């Protein structure tokens, strides 16, 4: 049961109890009048209970029950008046917040007409209504009452639309989280498959290029070992040949490894671009990257730390900030490295550091860097990771 439905349930119970007390305490000319009004009240209560807990799944039964409540409450209000007209406002409240469609609009319009008719004309006879003087005196009151009822209805409609949009946003956010998680898993699987493929290719290169040479090397050394005591010169020739084969094999191995590296260069820019592509492929998030090529001169451990930190911060922007635009600015200048990640999400009034941010701070501290946060009252969230090249005589770049 949702919070709104529970609130409606509690208001329903409270209003029915108060109206029931009001009906019993009123003075009546006869006991039959009391029994009639109280029986009508009990009918409304039972009918509403059946509608809300049993008929709501069947549209036809629901609206039949609603129509019965509208008629019964109008009769009851006409007989006892007073505070019992709250019945009609509760009906409008239920119709607007919990029903939709053409039939819902018809019932809302009908109930609004009942409210206007009963509240404006309940104490007036038909002859007065037909007179011109009545309309001269009461036209403004009628218009003001109509405006008030319309405003009440518009407020309920606006609140219902806000709830629908919130449910839609929550659903899209869950879908986005699932899509992002799926993309991460697929990215990791692709990476593992690529690594496996490269290993297989490397094994093939070694087998094709070195297999023959190693067999020849083994044969030459085996023959040399057998004839070394009989023919030293021939043995030396075989050993020289084996040495030549060994050098050739080393060169072939070096070429195979270098060729494999050249086919798939892994740079920090490539890693970040691949991370961004995985996120932007959903079409719901845009990531802008401003990358200084000088950053590629950083030591490998720094580049690994930058990649993992950016990945965590992007995840936070999407998961906690609900952002759809993320700017990443990586600059290395004046002996200082600055990594700035800024999003257009909901931001926060108070920063509560989770495991992700605490983990980033620990990693940054190991490299003698610092972390700056900027959120305040403005929209979005900004974080800076700052490192100093000359700090404690530690160089960021390769020498």
Buried (B, 14 or more C-beta within 10 A) or exposed (E): EEEEEEEBEEEBEEBBEEBBEBBEEBEBEEEEBBEBBBEBBEBBBEBBBBBBEEBBEEEEBBBBBBEBBBEBBBBBBEBBBEEBBBBBBBBBBBBBBBBEEEBBEEBBEBBBEBBBEBBBBEEEEEEBEEEEEBEEEBEEEBEEBBEEBEEBBEEBEEEBEEEEEEEEEEEEEEEBEEBBEEBBEEBEEEEEEEEEEBEEBBEEBBEEBBEEBBEBBEBBBEBBEEEBEEEEEEBEEBBEBBEEBBEBBEEBBEEBEEEBEEEEEEEBBEBBBBBBEBBBEBEBBBBEBEBBEEBBBBBEEBBBBBBBBBBBBBBBBBBBBBBBBBBBBBBBEEEBBBBBBBBBBEBBEEEEEEEBBEBBBEBBEEBEBBBEEEBEEEEBBBBBBBBBBEBEEEEBBEE
